[in-house]
């Protein structure tokens, strides 16, 4: 297999693993794999001999994009949960401060 196709194949495998790690909320591991995937994709596209008519290339790139969207969606859901949880903590803290202030008055 030519090197550029091997890079693409490895990038696809890393994309699948990134989604798996996102589902497990293994953020630091996910970030490391994302850097490796970025290097592979940069190498793939920098070779210049990429045939956009190649069905394997087209399907692999589309799969990588779909997997990336899935990982981003998982991350966004997790971020939203943390934001909502943070609001609850802030409201709780404000309630405690208000109670303490009222108790000392």
C-alpha positions as CSV (number, residue, x, y, z in Angstrom):
1,X,0.0,0.0,0.0
2,X,1.4,3.4,-0.9
3,X,2.5,5.6,2.0
4,X,-0.2,8.2,1.6
5,X,-2.9,5.6,1.7
6,X,-1.3,4.0,4.7
7,X,-1.3,7.4,6.4
8,X,-5.0,7.8,5.6
9,X,-5.8,4.3,6.9
10,X,-4.0,5.0,10.2
11,X,-5.8,8.3,10.5
12,X,-9.1,6.5,10.1
13,X,-8.2,4.0,12.8
14,X,-7.1,6.9,15.1
15,X,-10.5,8.6,14.4
16,X,-12.3,5.5,15.5
17,X,-10.2,5.3,18.7
18,X,-10.8,9.0,19.4
19,X,-14.6,8.4,19.3
20,X,-14.2,5.5,21.7
21,X,-12.1,7.5,24.1
22,X,-14.6,10.4,23.9
23,X,-17.4,8.1,24.9
24,X,-15.2,7.1,27.9
25,X,-14.4,10.7,28.6
26,X,-10.7,10.0,28.4
27,X,-9.9,13.5,27.3
28,X,-6.1,13.6,27.7
29,X,-5.7,10.3,25.8
30,X,-8.0,11.6,23.1
31,X,-6.0,14.8,22.7
32,X,-2.8,12.8,22.2
33,X,-4.4,10.6,19.5
34,X,-5.8,13.7,17.8
35,X,-2.3,15.2,17.5
36,X,-1.1,11.9,15.9
37,X,-4.0,11.9,13.6
38,X,-3.3,15.5,12.6
39,X,0.3,14.6,11.7
40,X,-0.9,11.7,9.5
41,X,-3.5,13.8,7.7
42,X,-1.0,16.6,7.2
43,X,1.4,14.1,5.7
44,X,-1.3,12.6,3.6
45,X,-2.4,15.9,2.0
46,X,1.2,17.3,1.7
47,X,2.2,14.5,-0.7
48,X,0.3,16.1,-3.5
49,X,-0.4,12.9,-5.3
50,X,-3.8,12.3,-3.8
51,X,-6.4,11.1,-6.3
52,X,-9.7,12.6,-5.2
53,X,-11.4,10.1,-7.6
54,X,-10.1,7.2,-5.7
55,X,-13.1,5.6,-4.0
56,X,-11.1,4.3,-1.0
57,X,-9.6,7.8,-0.4
58,X,-13.1,9.4,-0.7
59,X,-14.7,6.9,1.7
60,X,-11.9,7.1,4.2
61,X,-12.0,10.9,4.3
62,X,-15.8,10.9,4.7
63,X,-15.5,8.4,7.5
64,X,-12.9,10.5,9.2
65,X,-15.1,13.5,8.9
66,X,-18.1,11.6,10.3
67,X,-16.2,10.2,13.2
68,X,-14.7,13.7,14.0
69,X,-18.3,15.1,14.0
70,X,-19.3,12.3,16.4
71,X,-16.3,13.0,18.7
72,X,-17.1,16.8,18.7
73,X,-20.7,16.1,19.5
74,X,-19.7,13.9,22.5
75,X,-17.3,16.6,23.7
76,X,-20.0,19.3,23.3
77,X,-22.4,17.2,25.4
78,X,-19.8,16.7,28.1
79,X,-19.0,20.5,28.1
80,X,-22.7,21.4,28.4
81,X,-23.0,19.0,31.4
82,X,-20.1,20.6,33.1
83,X,-21.5,24.1,32.5
84,X,-24.9,23.1,33.9
85,X,-23.2,21.4,36.9
86,X,-21.1,24.5,37.4
87,X,-24.2,26.6,37.5
88,X,-25.7,24.4,40.1
89,X,-22.6,24.7,42.3
90,X,-22.6,28.5,41.9
91,X,-26.3,28.7,42.9
92,X,-25.6,26.4,45.9
93,X,-22.6,28.6,46.9
94,X,-24.8,31.7,46.6
95,X,-27.5,30.1,48.7
96,X,-24.9,29.3,51.4
97,X,-23.5,32.8,51.4
98,X,-27.0,34.3,51.6
99,X,-27.9,31.9,54.5
100,X,-24.7,32.8,56.3
101,X,-25.3,36.5,55.9
102,X,-28.8,36.2,57.1
103,X,-27.7,34.1,60.1
104,X,-25.1,36.6,61.2
105,X,-27.5,39.6,60.8
